[in-house]
Amino acid sequence: MAKWYFRKWFGKPALAVLLAAGLLAGCGSPGGSGTEAGGQGSEGGSDVTKVKVFKSHMGVGTIPGPDNPHVQYVAERTGVQYELVTTPPGSEPTEFLNLMIASDDLPDILRPIGGIEQTLIRQGGALALDDLLPQYAPNVWKNIPQEAWDVVRSASPDGKIYYVPKVFLVPERAPMIRQDWLDKVGLPMPTTTEEYKQVLAAFLEQDPNGNGVKDELPTSGREFGKWMDHLFAMYGVAMWEGNPEWDVYDGKIQYAGVTDNMKAAIGFIRELYAEKLLDNETFLNKGDVWTAKINNNLVGSWYHLPANLRDRFTAIQQKAPDAYVVGMPLPKAEGYEGYVTQKSMGEPEWIIPTKAEANAPAALKLLDFFYDRSNDEFIRFGIEGLQHEVVDGKKVLLPPEDSRPLALGMRNLTTEEDMNIRIQETIPEDMQQMVKDIFEVSTVDAKRIAGDGLPSTVYEGYPDIQSHKLFQEYLTKIVIGEWPLEKFDEFVDRWYTSGGEEVTKRVEEWYSRM
């Protein structure tokens, strides 16, 4: 297969012992945890098969029970009852999932996080899906591109398919900037890093939010340096939510965290921090705090998901009715070729534990419902009164609320057509062009990195490298000025000697097979 390396494109291992005990105990005893005594009922019959679905990061809303109309709608058409399981409020998702597995309380199908899918595969606790997918989930099988299945096979020791991958065939993330703030400070869209600094300085000094208080945060990020990828992207650094990724540098695949590009980017970010152009609470910001700052009309430039802009923009408009958000073309850093990192194929989305083998047909049938294009309208809008209302004959999504049941969902496959329909049908009409324009801008700078689909097994035995803890420590202390920029060279040496050299060899071996 050709290497995926092209420019513009739109279209806890720490608990391995506990995991082994929990997984292997269940491997020889099939029978999913959600199967009712009555077995799998026929479509439309009184008997249904319960399928326990684990997802984390559910957001605002209540967990729908068996009497929920959304659950019943799916059950009537599949003979499968969707039983959603998620993490309790305040819990750490990876730890919760590890404990669930270690206690032998496995769901029938789960969305893996923290590299758990590879632990399952290595311990024999993941079910091979090669024969089951065409039989029980034909829409999943045909709608996911063959290239993505090949990426999944490359991540397993025996070349089998052990999970359904996420596939996102459009640019997913983008640098964004407040156009109304640019207009208020009288500056054009920045085209270089120096011009970008000038814009940020104007945001800081000229009160673009108009409240008479110097409370503007020109740009901002989150703890550990996450969600400020635009600042790294200008220097051609492969980053994904603040974690360095793998891409081709100097003709070979490398960890972006140890490259000269990264050192230059950190130097630039350090300057922004020193001049208060980067929110000085960046490394303290939890996700909800960071989001609140944007929503409260305080942040001028940030990095996030254009498709999720609706609720954020609605909140901004409460304080700034004339607000307008646009995509920011990456400012040019002299001597570097910038790009926005794209990971489009191969990330694990759904995996079925071996223990749940008897319930796998029902789990896959449920999954297939969400990949069946004839169900698209239901998947987008859900049930009237719960997820949408009808206004002037048109379905309009209701905003999320704590008291409103969450909509069910399982598909994570997005094509250009999907995104266009999603924008048209789920974004208010007066915001649609804004979101489309942001996607158009981000497309120009998007590049799918060489490490897209890299299996987490390359980090086996080196959990600190996999977690990026060493990188995060040096990034934080250098940016806030506690350490000089020269300490970056020490980080590079420590990274290689603490396992980076061996991990790089494994990545090179994987890449040579692609």
Buried (B, 14 or more C-beta within 10 A) or exposed (E): EEEBBEEEBBEBBEBBEBBBBBBBEBBEEBEBBBBEEEEBBEEEEEEBBBBBBBBBEEEEBEEBEEEBBBBBBBBEBBBBBBBBBBBEEEEEBBBBBBBBBBEBEBBBBBBBBBBBBBBBBBBBBBBBBEEBBEEBBBBBBEBBBEBBBBBBBBBBEEEBBBBBBBBBBBBBBBBBBBBBBBEBBEBEBBEEBEBBBBBBBBBBEBBBBBEEEEEBBBBBBBBBBBBBBBBBBBBBBBBBBBBBBBBBBEEEBBBBBBBBBBBBBBBBBBBBBEEBBBBBBBBEBEEEEBBBBBBBBBBBBBBBEBBEBBEBBBBBBEBBEEBBBBBBBBBBBEEBEBBBBBBBBBBBBBBBBBBBBBBBBBBBBBBBBBBBEEBBEBBBBBBEEBBBEEEEEEBBBBEEEEEBBBBBBBBBBBBEEBBBBBBEBBBEEEBBEBBBBBBBBBBBBBBBBBBBBBBBBBBBEBBEBBBBEBBBBBBBBBBBEEBEBEEBEEBBEBBBEBBBEBBBEBBBEBBEEB
